[in-house]
């Protein structure tokens, strides 16, 4: 009976989206290369503060005509490493009540896996709890070398070593 | 007991998330791209389309046959050349124009992707592209009547490109082709030629692919006793940044569909082989909204 209650209550704390948005941009003096992805899937448990993301590399759409092919074939090897994932949690989960409507500044810590390489990252995020919906935003910088992304010498001036990443997720309560 | 159970429940929930997210990713819509590195397999058009606002500047040469006698440096002293621009009006509609020295041909094509191989909720196993090209032969004919017959200078080619990227390495393309020539040289020749192209690529490294292409020309017949042969090409794509270099051996001298399907006079299997290359440089004219 207790277990049943536990399972039931946890389901109400779970939020989900499959249309989350990730944007990233590589800026150099020569060229800015940026991409959007509106097919990010994610779970967020507002009671435990646990978060999980998954996205397919091939679903990033670039504004520059020829960038997508290079991104997938040369840099990300997306046939070999089709997805990127993040598994983490909000540090301050004990101090704040994410069930109360309002805006919370938090830190998210967890493991980010890109190209099969897992790195622990800790990034600031802003969480807005609304009635029956949650928005989570974060902006951070990733070093592409951390994920063993190699840039050929001839194009090194066109690809930034640090890529700015912007995450914006609109969650709704998860219904099975 | 309760603690164990509730731990188990929370563990189960996380495992669930992994599986559920993977399930969600399977529904992600992805259009397969880069089945080939270039808009041409080697000689013929490929299923690969330029993205919207992509501009492809193309320069190509086919040299003389290796086995032509005399001192002509493996055929490299003589070349049939081609330059053109291809453009992505949308991701599905491409157009191109070109000038080829072979018969001083002006050439234009349009290409429309009816279906694009994609995964996700709606799976499409193949890419289907319709192409239509027009060729205007501008060379001077010594016969004045022939020279002034404007309509006779046009050829039209229609192709259905049926392709699939089987894996990141292997792509294949089947190309039913029809060439209509307003005027043919001799009475015996057919105005309409039918051919079936077969092309494929094997990606060796990220930036180097091996391509092979063959056109079976079904109803071509000899002209003045000289046979025509099926176009064959074997070559490598080498990608350096936004350049693609296609280096090949082939029996084809012309670089427009109507001419290489209809007028290939070299026999690849008898050693009438030429060196050839296509150089493609793709530019982005502006940015797309996405």
HADDOCK unambig.tbl for C-alpha pairs under 7 A between the chains (distance, minus, plus):
assign (segid A and resid 3 and name CA) (segid B and resid 5 and name CA) 6.61 0.50 0.50
assign (segid A and resid 3 and name CA) (segid B and resid 6 and name CA) 6.06 0.50 0.50
assign (segid A and resid 7 and name CA) (segid B and resid 9 and name CA) 6.87 0.50 0.50
assign (segid A and resid 36 and name CA) (segid B and resid 290 and name CA) 6.79 0.50 0.50
assign (segid A and resid 39 and name CA) (segid B and resid 28 and name CA) 6.49 0.50 0.50
assign (segid A and resid 41 and name CA) (segid B and resid 21 and name CA) 6.26 0.50 0.50
assign (segid A and resid 41 and name CA) (segid B and resid 24 and name CA) 6.64 0.50 0.50
assign (segid A and resid 54 and name CA) (segid B and resid 21 and name CA) 6.27 0.50 0.50
assign (segid A and resid 55 and name CA) (segid B and resid 25 and name CA) 6.69 0.50 0.50
assign (segid A and resid 56 and name CA) (segid B and resid 25 and name CA) 6.61 0.50 0.50
assign (segid A and resid 58 and name CA) (segid B and resid 30 and name CA) 6.51 0.50 0.50
assign (segid A and resid 59 and name CA) (segid B and resid 30 and name CA) 5.84 0.50 0.50
assign (segid A and resid 61 and name CA) (segid B and resid 290 and name CA) 6.52 0.50 0.50
assign (segid A and resid 63 and name CA) (segid B and resid 287 and name CA) 4.91 0.50 0.50
assign (segid A and resid 63 and name CA) (segid B and resid 288 and name CA) 4.50 0.50 0.50
assign (segid A and resid 63 and name CA) (segid B and resid 289 and name CA) 6.12 0.50 0.50
assign (segid A and resid 63 and name CA) (segid B and resid 290 and name CA) 6.63 0.50 0.50
assign (segid A and resid 64 and name CA) (segid B and resid 284 and name CA) 6.25 0.50 0.50
assign (segid A and resid 64 and name CA) (segid B and resid 287 and name CA) 5.23 0.50 0.50
assign (segid A and resid 64 and name CA) (segid B and resid 288 and name CA) 6.57 0.50 0.50
assign (segid A and resid 65 and name CA) (segid B and resid 51 and name CA) 5.44 0.50 0.50
assign (segid A and resid 65 and name CA) (segid B and resid 52 and name CA) 6.35 0.50 0.50
assign (segid A and resid 65 and name CA) (segid B and resid 53 and name CA) 6.34 0.50 0.50
assign (segid A and resid 65 and name CA) (segid B and resid 54 and name CA) 5.42 0.50 0.50
assign (segid A and resid 65 and name CA) (segid B and resid 284 and name CA) 5.34 0.50 0.50
assign (segid A and resid 66 and name CA) (segid B and resid 51 and name CA) 6.98 0.50 0.50
assign (segid A and resid 66 and name CA) (segid B and resid 54 and name CA) 6.98 0.50 0.50
assign (segid A and resid 66 and name CA) (segid B and resid 284 and name CA) 6.82 0.50 0.50
assign (segid A and resid 69 and name CA) (segid B and resid 33 and name CA) 6.99 0.50 0.50
assign (segid A and resid 69 and name CA) (segid B and resid 34 and name CA) 6.42 0.50 0.50
assign (segid A and resid 73 and name CA) (segid B and resid 206 and name CA) 6.40 0.50 0.50
assign (segid A and resid 74 and name CA) (segid B and resid 206 and name CA) 5.94 0.50 0.50
assign (segid A and resid 79 and name CA) (segid B and resid 168 and name CA) 6.29 0.50 0.50
assign (segid A and resid 155 and name CA) (segid B and resid 241 and name CA) 6.62 0.50 0.50
